[in-house]
């Protein structure tokens, strides 16, 4: 039907269109066919086309918009209007579909946080604590992704949540959030490649890990050079592998729990009684919160991909609703079985001191307890796919964020280079360079480097999620002050602003809990914590906090920015809701013909 098409493409020419705002215009592009570049069967023409694709895309490049920031004598001024216009007029290609969005969110989330780091969480807090922590973070994330979905559908702009923070909160906070998010993914890439190389130890310890670092890094390079569509297709395949593996583990876990292992019979819930369901009390729960947040990190990528989606109004709401339920079910059910099959005092879990300790994966331990000799190897293969998938998402997340920061005048302009295939080429190459840190995998300093890199990314997601919730609250306030109806929104967050407040407060509580645990850590092996260990542990767990504050304060002192008042917010530039009333009326007419079960399903999924 007509409304199933992209609403902009259904109502406006495919070149340049005036925005609903008074300050800017944005580009909705369908790349015209250049007769001089029609595909040819000759090798020379193919090579020429390949080389030509790396040149800057002059069609989508906006030259009319002034620089986002400039110096006028002693007075420095940040041009917020130009920043909003530039993110709305992105040259990125729009090739992602609904199935890509759903699998991108799942693929970016299911990785070492679930397969490996959950072992450390189980050892610290016990099975009941793990479930409570992951359920709490899952509920918090539900509110967050709903708020993100509402903003991203109406404003599918480059940079997504960092651009929302700039537009609706404070340009300095948006600058801080953008670099915080970019740094998070920049350091995750070498972390995941190191974890992938260390996974090879399961099959042969003697193999040179540097060789596998090269292979994994090369795979990530090739995938990302195919652009957004190549990335989406790769994540689609990776996610199918991981979902199949988790589903298989759930079925196998039920069989093992009921049928028992070769050394004992029915297991049931005996490990919840001995050694117990909880470990280290309330502090153990607080310690697991950040592990759970790390495991869910990447779900917000679905919002970042909105700027490269063919029809965000149709694809994003479905992805937002379905992704949460799928991830929550996979996490909760799988971790429930892990807690039933692996006691928290299992000696193998003691190796789970970092997310690279693949040998300490509770999933592998649970399968090995059944006496299988083949399935543990398959599970390690799945973990290998998972870490490569997360590394792939790391390049996507960091490169798109850097490109958006450059468009807003918050990063070097070179990062805004977008080639003729809609790829932020310079930002991608810069992100890939960070992967070279993975070659330290064979050095003695690898462990310390791994821990410090992990420290940078540890709390980053909490700041990102909290900013999304606050930006949504502020946007709704501005929307109401302009006397706009909620019915004018292309997609409304099911939890509303109440959910955003719950998400914001929850993020703050988890942040406070992590700071408390970092200051007063749980003693390991019964040994007292020395002041040196306490100081080092604090920075290892809370490194993101000073980084965010330094970026925010530095930008604010330099540009003297102020918080954006609701009456001054730009709620029009980049909106993609042409003919929305007509389209929604047609959708509502069709919805009336649905049976009740379908209405309930479409509301939830």
N, C-alpha and C positions, 0 to 999 in steps of 0.2 A: 504494500500500500504506500501511498504518498508519504505518510508521516514516518515510515520506516527509514526513509533516506535521511542523510545529514541535513538538518534544518537550514543551515546556511546555503548549502549547495542547491537546495530546493527553491530558494527565494532570491538569490543575488548572483550577479555575474561572478565568474571565477577569478577575477583579478583583484582589484583593490576596492574595498567597501568602506564607507564612512561608519565609524563606530557610533553607538548611541551616546557616547561621551562627546564633549565639546572640544577636547584637547587633542585628540589623536585619531588615527585610523589604524585598522589592522588588516592583515592580508589573509584571505582565504584562497589558497592556491590549488589549481589543478594544472600541473606542469604542461604547457603547450608542447606539441610535437614540433621539433625543429627539423625541417626537411634535410638540412645538412648533416643531421645526426641520426638519420634513420638507420636501424641496425643493418649491418652487412654481413655477408658470409665470409668475407676475406679476413684473414688474421690481422692484417694491418689496420683495417677499420675497427675490428674488435679491440685491439690494443689501444688505438687512438681514443675510442670511447671510454675505455677503462681509465686511461690517464686523464681524460677530460673531465671525468666525474669528480675528480678531487679538487677542481677549481672552485673558487667561491661562487655561490649562487647569487648572481647579481639581480635576479628577478624578485627574489623575496627579501633582499637586503634593503632596509629602510634607511635612506640617507637624509630624509627630510626632518627626522627627529633629532633635536640637538643633543649634545652630550649630557649624560645624566648628572654630571657634576662639573663644576668649573670654579676657578678662583677669580675673584673680582677684587684685586688689591688684597687688603688684609682680611676681607670678608669671604668666607667659604660658604657655598650654598649647594645643597643637594636638591636636584631637580626631580621631585617625586612624580610629577606629571609625565615627564619624558620616560622615566623608569617604567611606569605603568604601560605607556604606549609601546615601548620596545618589547616587553614580555608578551604583549597581545599580538604583536606583528612578527612572531617568530617564523623563521625560515625552515624549521624542522619539518621533515616529511610526516604525512599523516597516513601511515600504513598499517597501524595496529588495529586488530578487530577485537570483538568481544571475547572470543576464546583465548586470545593472547593475553588480554587484561587479567582474566581470571587465573590463568596459569602463571603469569608474571608475579602476581601477589603470592600465590602458593609457593612458586619456585624460589622466590626471594626470602621466604620465611622458613621453610622446612630445610634445615641444614644442620650444621654442627651444634646449634643451640638445642635442638631436639635430640639428635642421635648421640651426641658426645657429652655436651655440657650438662645434660640432665643427670648424668652419672655423678658428677661433682655435687649437684644440688641434692641428689638422693643421699649421698654420704653425709652432707652437712645437716639436712633438715629432716630426713625420714620420708616415707611414702605419703603420709597424710599431709605433711607440710608442702611437699612438691605439688600435690593436687590443689591445695588451697591457693598457693602462690600463682600457679598457672591459670586457675579459674579467675582469680582476682585480676590478673593482667589481661586475660581474655575479655572480661567484662569491660575493663577500662578501654581496651582497644576497640570494642564494639562502638562505644560512644565516640571515639576518636575518628574511626573510619566513616561513620555516618556524617559527622561534621565535615570531614574532608570531601566526601562525596558531594555534598550540597555545594560547597565552594568550587570544586573542580568541574562540576557539570556546567554551572553558570559562567565560570571563568576558566576555561581550559587553556591557561597561559603557561608559558615556559617558566620553569622553576617552581611552579605549584606553591607548596606551603611556605617556602622562603619568600616568594613574591607576595603571598597573602600577608605574611608578617610585616613586610615593608609597606604594603598598601593600607592595612587595617590597624596596625599597632604602632610601629615606630621604624623608620628607615634604618636606624642603627641596630635595632633588634633583628630586623630582616637580614641585614649584613652579617650579624653574628650567627643567626640560624642557618643561613646559606653556607657559610664557611664551616660551621659545626657539622652540618650534614655532609658536605663534600669531604671533609677530613675523615669523618666516620667511614665512608666507603673507600677512600683512598688507602687507608690502613687495613681495611678488611681484605682487600685484594691479596697482598702478600701473606696475610694470615691464613687465608683459605688455601692458597697455593702451597704454603708450608704444611698445612694440615693434610692436603691431598698427597704430597710427597711422603709424609710420615705414614700415611695409610699403607704404602707399599711394604712397610716393615712386616705387615701381617703375613705376607707371602715369602719375602726374602730380605733379611736384615742387611745382607752384604751388598745389595744393589746401591749404586751411586744415586743419591736423591737429587743431585743437581741435574741429572739427565731428565728426570721426570718433571722437575720444575720447568725446564725448557719446553717439554712437550705440553704441559698444562697451560703455560703462559702463551704458547703458540696457538693453542686451541681457542683461548679467550680472545686473542688478537684477531683471528680469522672470523670468529662469530661476530664481533663488534664492527669489523670492516664491511660486513654485509648490511649494515644499517639497522634501523629499528625493526624492519620486518624479519631480518635474519636473527636478530636477538629474540624477537617474539617467538619465532618458530623453534629456536633452540630451547628456550624456556618451556615451551609447550611440551617438547619431547622429554626434557629433564623432569618436569613436574609429573608427567605420566609414569615415569619410572619410579619416582619417589612415592607417589600415591599407591601404585601397585604394591610396592615393597611394604608400606605401612599397613595396607589392607591384609596382605599376606601374613605379616607379623601378628596382627590382631587375631586372625583365625588360628595361627599356630600357638599364640600365647594362651588362648582359651583351651586348646587341646592339652598343652603342657600343664596348665593349672589344674585341669580336671583329671587328666590321665596320670600325671606325676612324671618324675624323671627316672632314669635307670636305677638310681640309688635309693629312691623313696617313692611313696605312693602319692595319693591326693595331697595337693599343696593347699588349695583354698586360701584362707587369709591368715595362715599361721605366722607369716613374717610380720604381720601387723601386731601380733601379740609378743613374739620373740624374734628379734630384739625390740620391736615396738613400732608404733605408727609415727611417733614424733621423736625428734632428736635436737638437743640444744635449745628447746623451748621457743620462746617468742623471738629471741635473737636468731635462732636458726631459720625461722620464717622470714625475717627481714633479710637475711643473707641470700635466700633463694629468690627474692623479688627481682634482683637485677639479672640473675641468670635467666629467669622467665622473660624479662623484658628483652634481653639479648636474643632469646629464641624467637620472639615474635617480630624482631626488627626486620624490616623489609616489606611488611604488609602495606606500608604507606606508598610503596613504589607504584601502586595502581593509580594514585593521584598524580604522581610525577609523569606518568605515561599519558595522561589525558591530552597533553599538547600534541602528541603524535598519534592520536586516535582518530579514525575516520569519522566516527559518529559518537562523540562522548555522551550526548544526552541519552542515547539508547543503550550504549555498552556499559557505561560507568555504573549506573544504579544497580544493574544486574550483578556486575562484578563485586561491587561494594557489599551487597547483601549476601551473595553466595560464598564469597571468599571467607568471611568471618565464620560462618557455620561450618564450612569444610575444615578450616584450620582448627577451630575449637574442638570439633569432634575427633579429629585425628589426634590432636595433642592430648586431650583429656582421656580418651579411651586407651590410647597407646601407653600413656604414662601410668594409668591405673594398673594395667597388666604388668608393666615394668616393676611397679611397687609390690605387686603380688608375687613376682617370680624372683626378684633379687633383693635380699636383705640389705639394709643400709650399712651394715658392718662387713659386707663382703670384702675380702682383702683386695680383689681386683679393682674395686672402686677407688682405692687409695691412689691409683695412678691418674685419676681424673683431676689433676691439678691445673690443667689448662684445656682449652677447647681443641688442642692438637693431640691430646692423648687418646687417639682413636682406639687403642687397645683396651681402654677402660670404658668403652661404650656399654651402657647397661643393656642395650638391645642385643649386642653380640654376646654378652655374658649370659643373658637369659636363654638364647638359642643354644649356646655351648652346654648349658646345664642339662639340656635334653639329650645330650650325647651325639648330636649330629656333627658330622665331619665336613659336610658340604655347605650347609646353609650359612654357617658363620662367614665363610668366604664370600658367599653371595651378598650377605648383609654388608660386609666391608666394601664390596664393589658398589653397592647402593650409596654408602657413605662417600665413596670417592666421587660418584656422580653428583651428590648433593653439594660437596664443597666446591666443585668446579662450577656448578650452577650459581652458587652464592657469589663466587668470584666474578662470574659473568655479570650478575646483577650489580656488583660493586662498580664495574666500569660504566654501566649504564647510568646508575644513580649519580656517581661523582661527575661524569662528563656533562650530563644534562644540567646539573646544578651549577657547575662552573660556567657553562655557556649562558645560563640565565643571569648569573651574577655579573658577567661581563656586559650583557645587554643593559643591565641596570646601572652600570658604572660602578660596580662594587668589586670588580676583579679586572685584571688586565684585558684590554680590548681584544687581544689576539685570541682569547678563548671564545669569542663570539663568532669565529670563523665557521661558517656552515657551507659545505660543498654542494655541488649540484644534485647530489642524491639525498640531500637533507640531513647529512651527518655533521655533528659538531666535531670536525676532524681534529683540530688542535687540542680540544679538551679531552677527546678520546685518547690521543697519543700521550698526553700528559698523565692521564690516569694509568695508562699501561706502564709507563716508566716506573711507577711506584711498585709494580710487580717485581722489579729487579731485586728488591729487598729480600725476596724469597730465596735468593741464592746464598743467604747466610744460613741456610738449613743445615749445612755440614760444619759450621763453625761452632766454637765453644760458647760464643756469645749469643747463640741463637735463642736460648731459653729466656735470657733477660730481654732481648729485643722483642721477642714474642709477647712477653708480659707487658712491656711498656706500650707497644702498639695496641694491644688489647685494652689497655687503660684509656687510651684516647677515644676508643669507640664504645666503651662500656656504658656510660650514662647518656650518650648523645641522643639516643632515641627518646628518652624521657623529655628532653628539652624540645625536640621536634614535635612530639605528640601533644605536649602541653601548649605549645604555640599554636598548633592547629585548632585546639579547642577554644583558646582565647580569641583567635582571629575570627572564628565562627560566631562567638558571642558578640564581638564588636561589630561584625558585619550585620548581624540581625538588628542590632541597635540602630545602626545607620539606615538600614532598610526601613525600619519602623518610623524613624524621624522624617524620612522622605514620603511617608504616607503610602508606601507600597504594600500591596497585599501579598501574603504568603502564597496565595494561589498563582502569583506571577512567577514563582520559582519553578524552574524546570524539574528540580528534584528537591524534596524536603527531607532533612534528616529525621528518621523515625523517632529518635530520642529527643529531638528538639534542642533548645538551649539548656534545658535541664540536664540532658545527657552530656552536653559540653561542659557544664559546671562540674558534673560528677567526674568526667574525664580529667579536667584540669586539677581538681582537688586530689584525685587519686594519684596523678603524676607527681604532685608536690609531696604527698605523703610517702610515696616510694622513694623519692629523692632524699627526703629527711631520714628515712629508715636506713638508706644506704650510707649516708654520712655518719649516722650513729654507729653502724656496724664497722665502718672504716676507722672511726676514732677509738672504739672499744671492740676490737675483733674477738672472735671466738678462738681460744687457745687451741693449738694443734698438738696432738700427742701429749696433752697434759702439761706442756712446758709453758712457763710464764712468757708474756709478750714484752720484749725489751722496748725502750723508747725509740731505738733506731728502727726496729721492725714495725713499730706502730706508725712512725712517720712515713716509711716507705710504703706500707700497706695503704695508708690514707691516699697517697698520690696515685698508687696503682689502681685504686678503686674509684677515685673521684677526680681524675685528671681532666675530664671534660668540663667540670665546673669552673676552674680558673681560666680555661681556654675560652669558654663562652663569655665570661665576664671581661676578659682582656679585649676580645674582639668588639664587644658591645661598647665598653667604655672608651676604647681608642677611637672608634668611629664617631661616637657622640661628641667627644672633646674636639675632634678634627672638624666636623661639619656643624656642630652645635644644633643638632636636630632636636625636635620635640615630638612628643607623642601625638599621633594623629587624632584629632577630635572627630567625633561622630558626624558632625555637621560638615566637616571638610573632606570626608572620605569620598574617593572616586569609586562609585558602585556601578559605573556604566562602561568604562573603557574595557573592551575585550569581551563583552557579553555576547553570547551566541544563542540568543533566544528569539530570533526572527519568526514571526508567524506562530509563536508558541500557543496562543489562545486557540487558533484553528486546529493545530495538531493535537493539543490536549483534549479538545472537544471530540475529535474523532476517536481518540484512544478511549475516552470515557464511554462513548457510544458502543464501542466494541466490548469494553469491559462488562457492560450490562448483560451481554449475552453469555458470559462465562458461567459455568456451574460454581457452586460454593467452594468446592475443593480447590479449584484452580485459582480463585480469588485469594484464598488463604495461602496457597503455595507461592503465588506471585508477590504477595505482601512480605513473606519471609525470605523468598529467594529471587 
